[in-house]
Amino acid sequence: MKTLFFVSSLSLAALVFAAAPAQAQAIKDVPQPVQPGQVPPTPPPGTPLDPAKVAEYQKRFDAGYALQGAGKLEQARTVYDGILAEQPDAKRSLLEAGRISLKLNQPDKADVYLSKLHTLVPDFPEAIELLIQANQALKRDIKVSNLIKQFQTLHSTTQNEAFAQSLNFARETVKVDADNTIVFTQFFDYTKNPNYVWQAQLLGANGAVKRQLNLFYDAKSSSDLEAKDPKLTNAAQFILVEDIIADGKVSRVDAYFQMFTLPEYKKIRNTMLAVLSGAYKPVYSQNIGAAPTPQ
């Protein structure tokens, strides 16, 4: 993807129309854990429920969760591991241990916890999302592809209204340095507003968005191409753009590449990383409400 493509004024106007309402919306990170006290560790099937023992596990879980909230991740995981040693099917402990392992850059350990949880609860969106991230970090492309197919199917059929209405999910997190992280997001359906396929956000230490790249599906230009040539019945135009953020709002859109086939994730990911590193300059820019400017 080394060739720069010309971006028409019409296409760029469409980009601004799609980008402006976003207002630099923060990426939808994995859902936050349920507050302590709401989801106690679950004893294995067939084990008689002992209220006193359940209360003990809950107290231990709450202590681990408090350590986790204080940033003492390894200590918190030790608490969860203690619960899991006695109750291997403790779902919330599996989830939080997996989450911690990802934060500690130990995707192999995260995969163990989260795979067990996914087996226990195949339709738990949060577990699948984290499991995708773990296997993406492990470069297990086939497993990631299968998990995403499961996730998309669940998204289209779920009775969970909040999940059904979600637009995207976090696919990969790349730690740049102590202060900066890049989060790659995949959208469930790029034919729907805001017409994004993938997004990359550079986040600072405080979680604020510093830069935001989007692979944008230009529905109008795609329809125009198909109207001009009947042979282009499956024509689709995609444009890699950056939302320039000022005071928490999108102030300008920079366009980098134009393409007519959907690139695979690995290819667009590497291109986004190159753009963020300064390897490419935009071919067109447009301030919100202003005419496009060639670079």
C-alpha positions as CSV (number, residue, x, y, z in Angstrom):
1,M,0.0,0.0,0.0
2,K,2.6,2.5,-1.1
3,T,0.6,4.4,-3.7
4,L,-1.1,7.6,-2.8
5,F,-4.5,7.9,-4.4
6,F,-6.4,11.1,-5.4
7,V,-9.3,11.9,-3.2
8,S,-12.1,13.9,-4.8
9,S,-13.8,16.8,-3.2
10,L,-17.0,14.9,-3.2
11,S,-15.4,11.9,-1.4
12,L,-13.8,14.2,1.2
13,A,-17.0,16.0,1.8
14,A,-18.6,12.6,2.6
15,L,-15.7,12.0,5.0
16,V,-16.4,15.2,6.9
17,F,-20.1,14.4,7.1
18,A,-19.3,11.1,8.7
19,A,-16.5,12.2,10.9
20,A,-18.0,15.4,12.3
21,P,-20.7,13.8,14.4
22,A,-18.2,11.5,16.0
23,Q,-16.8,14.3,18.1
24,A,-13.6,12.3,18.7
25,Q,-15.7,9.6,20.5
26,A,-13.5,7.5,22.7
27,I,-13.0,3.9,21.6
28,K,-15.4,1.5,23.2
29,D,-13.0,-0.4,25.4
30,V,-13.9,-3.8,26.9
31,P,-16.9,-3.3,29.3
32,Q,-15.9,-2.6,32.9
33,P,-16.2,-5.3,35.5
34,V,-19.4,-5.7,37.4
35,Q,-19.1,-4.1,40.8
36,P,-18.1,-6.4,43.6
37,G,-21.0,-8.0,45.3
38,Q,-23.0,-8.5,42.1
39,V,-21.4,-11.6,40.6
40,P,-20.0,-14.0,43.2
41,P,-17.7,-16.8,42.1
42,T,-19.8,-19.8,41.1
43,P,-19.2,-23.2,42.6
44,P,-18.8,-26.1,40.2
45,P,-22.0,-27.9,39.1
46,G,-23.2,-30.5,41.6
47,T,-21.5,-28.9,44.6
48,P,-24.0,-28.1,47.4
49,L,-24.3,-24.3,48.0
50,D,-22.9,-23.5,51.3
51,P,-23.9,-19.9,52.1
52,A,-21.0,-19.4,54.4
53,K,-18.5,-20.7,51.9
54,V,-20.0,-18.5,49.1
55,A,-19.8,-15.5,51.4
56,E,-16.1,-16.3,52.0
57,Y,-15.3,-16.6,48.3
58,Q,-17.2,-13.3,47.7
59,K,-15.1,-11.6,50.4
60,R,-11.9,-12.9,48.8
61,F,-13.0,-11.8,45.4
62,D,-13.8,-8.3,46.6
63,A,-10.4,-8.1,48.2
64,G,-8.8,-9.1,44.9
65,Y,-10.9,-6.6,43.0
66,A,-9.9,-3.9,45.4
67,L,-6.2,-4.7,44.7
68,Q,-6.9,-4.7,41.0
69,G,-8.5,-1.3,41.2
70,A,-5.4,0.0,43.1
71,G,-3.2,-1.2,40.3
72,K,-1.7,-4.1,42.2
73,L,-2.4,-6.5,39.4
74,E,-0.2,-9.5,40.2
75,Q,-1.4,-9.5,43.8
76,A,-5.0,-9.4,42.6
77,R,-4.4,-12.3,40.2
78,T,-2.9,-14.3,43.1
79,V,-6.2,-13.8,45.0
80,Y,-8.2,-15.0,41.9
81,D,-5.9,-17.9,41.4
82,G,-6.5,-18.9,45.0
83,I,-10.3,-18.9,44.4
84,L,-9.9,-20.9,41.1
85,A,-7.7,-23.5,42.8
86,E,-10.8,-24.4,45.0
87,Q,-13.5,-23.4,42.5
88,P,-12.2,-23.9,38.9
89,D,-15.5,-22.6,37.4
90,A,-15.5,-19.3,39.3
91,K,-16.5,-17.2,36.2
92,R,-15.8,-13.7,37.5
93,S,-12.4,-14.8,38.8
94,L,-11.6,-16.3,35.4
95,L,-12.6,-13.0,33.7
96,E,-10.6,-10.7,35.9
97,A,-7.5,-13.0,35.9
98,G,-7.7,-13.0,32.1
99,R,-8.1,-9.2,32.0
100,I,-5.1,-8.7,34.3
101,S,-3.0,-11.1,32.3
102,L,-3.6,-9.0,29.2
103,K,-2.7,-5.8,31.0
104,L,0.5,-7.5,32.2
105,N,1.3,-8.4,28.5
106,Q,0.9,-12.1,29.2
107,P,-1.5,-13.1,26.4
108,D,-0.7,-16.8,26.8
109,K,-1.9,-16.8,30.4
110,A,-4.9,-14.6,29.4
111,D,-5.8,-17.2,26.8
112,V,-5.9,-20.0,29.4
113,Y,-8.3,-18.1,31.7
114,L,-10.5,-16.8,29.0
115,S,-10.7,-20.0,27.0
116,K,-12.0,-21.7,30.1
117,L,-14.5,-19.0,30.6
118,H,-15.6,-19.1,27.0
119,T,-16.2,-22.9,27.3
120,L,-18.3,-22.3,30.4
121,V,-20.3,-19.4,28.9
122,P,-20.0,-19.4,25.1
123,D,-22.3,-16.3,24.7
124,F,-20.5,-14.0,27.1
125,P,-19.5,-11.0,24.9
126,E,-16.8,-9.6,27.2
127,A,-15.0,-12.9,27.4
128,I,-15.0,-13.2,23.6
129,E,-13.7,-9.7,23.2
130,L,-10.8,-10.2,25.5
131,L,-10.1,-13.6,24.0
132,I,-9.8,-12.0,20.6
133,Q,-7.3,-9.6,22.0
134,A,-5.3,-12.3,23.6
135,N,-5.1,-14.4,20.4
136,Q,-4.4,-11.3,18.3
137,A,-1.3,-10.7,20.5
138,L,-0.3,-14.3,20.1
139,K,-0.6,-14.0,16.3
140,R,-3.1,-16.8,16.0
141,D,-4.8,-15.5,12.9
142,I,-7.1,-18.5,12.3
143,K,-8.3,-18.6,15.9
144,V,-8.9,-14.8,15.8
145,S,-10.9,-15.2,12.6
146,N,-13.1,-17.9,14.1
147,L,-13.7,-15.9,17.3
148,I,-14.7,-12.8,15.3
149,K,-17.2,-14.9,13.3
150,Q,-18.7,-16.1,16.6
151,F,-18.7,-12.6,18.0
152,Q,-20.4,-11.2,14.9
153,T,-23.0,-13.9,15.0
154,L,-23.7,-13.3,18.6
155,H,-23.9,-9.6,18.0
156,S,-26.6,-10.1,15.3
157,T,-28.7,-12.6,17.3
158,T,-28.2,-11.7,21.0
159,Q,-31.0,-10.7,23.3
160,N,-28.6,-8.5,25.1
161,E,-29.8,-5.1,23.9
162,A,-26.7,-3.1,25.0
163,F,-24.4,-5.5,23.2
164,A,-26.7,-5.7,20.1
165,Q,-26.5,-1.8,19.8
166,S,-22.7,-1.7,20.2
167,L,-20.9,-0.5,17.1
168,N,-17.5,-2.0,17.6
169,F,-15.1,-4.0,19.7
170,A,-11.4,-3.7,20.7
171,R,-9.4,-6.1,18.6
172,E,-5.8,-5.3,19.6
173,T,-3.8,-3.1,22.0
174,V,-0.2,-2.0,21.3
175,K,1.9,-0.5,24.0
176,V,4.0,2.2,22.4
177,D,5.8,3.3,25.5
178,A,5.1,4.1,29.2
179,D,2.7,6.9,28.3
180,N,1.2,5.9,24.9
181,T,-1.0,3.1,23.8
182,I,-2.6,2.3,20.4
183,V,-5.9,0.6,20.4
184,F,-7.3,-1.0,17.2
185,T,-11.0,-1.3,17.0
186,Q,-13.1,-3.3,14.5
187,F,-16.7,-2.2,13.6
188,F,-19.4,-4.8,13.3
189,D,-21.0,-3.3,10.1
190,Y,-19.2,-0.7,8.1
191,T,-22.3,-0.1,5.9
192,K,-23.9,1.7,8.8
193,N,-23.1,5.1,10.3
194,P,-20.4,6.1,11.0
195,N,-19.2,3.8,8.1
196,Y,-15.9,2.9,9.7
197,V,-14.3,-0.5,9.1
198,W,-11.3,-0.2,11.5
199,Q,-10.1,2.5,13.8
200,A,-6.8,3.2,15.5
201,Q,-6.6,5.5,18.4
202,L,-3.4,6.8,20.1
203,L,-4.2,7.2,23.8
204,G,-2.1,9.1,26.3
205,A,-1.4,8.0,29.8
206,N,-4.7,9.6,31.0
207,G,-6.7,7.7,28.4
208,A,-7.3,10.9,26.3
209,V,-7.4,10.5,22.5
210,K,-4.3,12.1,20.9
211,R,-4.7,10.8,17.3
212,Q,-7.5,8.9,15.6
213,L,-7.3,7.1,12.3
214,N,-10.3,5.5,10.5
215,L,-10.7,3.3,7.5
216,F,-13.8,4.8,6.1
217,Y,-16.3,3.2,3.7
218,D,-17.5,5.8,1.2
219,A,-21.0,4.6,0.4
220,K,-21.9,7.3,-2.0
221,S,-18.8,7.0,-4.1
222,S,-19.3,3.2,-4.1
223,S,-22.8,3.6,-5.5
224,D,-21.6,6.2,-8.1
225,L,-19.0,3.7,-9.3
226,E,-21.6,1.0,-9.7
227,A,-23.9,3.3,-11.5
228,K,-21.2,4.3,-14.0
229,D,-20.3,0.7,-14.9
230,P,-22.7,-2.3,-14.6
231,K,-19.6,-4.5,-14.3
232,L,-18.8,-2.9,-10.9
233,T,-21.8,-4.4,-9.1
234,N,-19.6,-5.1,-6.1
235,A,-17.7,-1.8,-6.2
236,A,-16.6,-0.5,-2.8
237,Q,-14.5,2.5,-2.0
238,F,-12.5,2.8,1.2
239,I,-10.5,5.8,2.4
240,L,-8.0,6.0,5.2
241,V,-8.4,9.2,7.1
242,E,-7.4,10.9,10.3
243,D,-9.7,12.9,12.5
244,I,-7.7,15.9,13.7
245,I,-8.9,16.6,17.3
246,A,-8.9,20.0,18.9
247,D,-10.6,20.7,22.3
248,G,-12.3,17.3,22.2
249,K,-13.8,17.8,18.7
250,V,-13.0,16.9,15.2
251,S,-11.6,20.1,13.6
252,R,-10.1,18.7,10.4
253,V,-10.0,15.5,8.3
254,D,-6.8,14.4,6.6
255,A,-7.1,11.8,3.8
256,Y,-4.2,9.4,3.1
257,F,-5.1,6.4,0.9
258,Q,-8.0,5.5,-1.4
259,M,-8.6,1.8,-2.2
260,F,-11.3,-0.2,-4.0
261,T,-11.0,-3.5,-2.2
262,L,-11.2,-4.1,1.5
263,P,-7.7,-4.8,2.8
264,E,-7.0,-7.5,5.3
265,Y,-6.6,-6.4,8.9
266,K,-2.9,-7.0,9.1
267,K,-2.2,-4.8,6.1
268,I,-4.3,-1.9,7.2
269,R,-2.9,-2.2,10.8
270,N,0.6,-1.9,9.6
271,T,-0.3,1.1,7.3
272,M,-2.0,2.8,10.3
273,L,1.1,2.3,12.4
274,A,3.2,3.8,9.6
275,V,0.9,6.9,9.4
276,L,1.1,7.4,13.1
277,S,4.9,7.2,12.9
278,G,5.0,10.0,10.4
279,A,5.9,7.8,7.4
280,Y,3.2,9.3,5.2
281,K,1.7,12.8,4.7
282,P,-2.0,13.3,3.8
283,V,-2.9,13.9,0.2
284,Y,-5.9,16.0,1.1
285,S,-7.1,17.9,4.1
286,Q,-10.4,19.6,4.9
287,N,-11.3,21.7,7.9
288,I,-14.8,21.2,9.1
289,G,-17.0,23.5,7.0
290,A,-14.2,24.5,4.7
291,A,-13.0,23.5,1.2
292,P,-10.5,20.7,0.8
293,T,-6.8,21.6,0.6
294,P,-4.3,19.5,-1.5
295,Q,-1.0,18.8,0.3
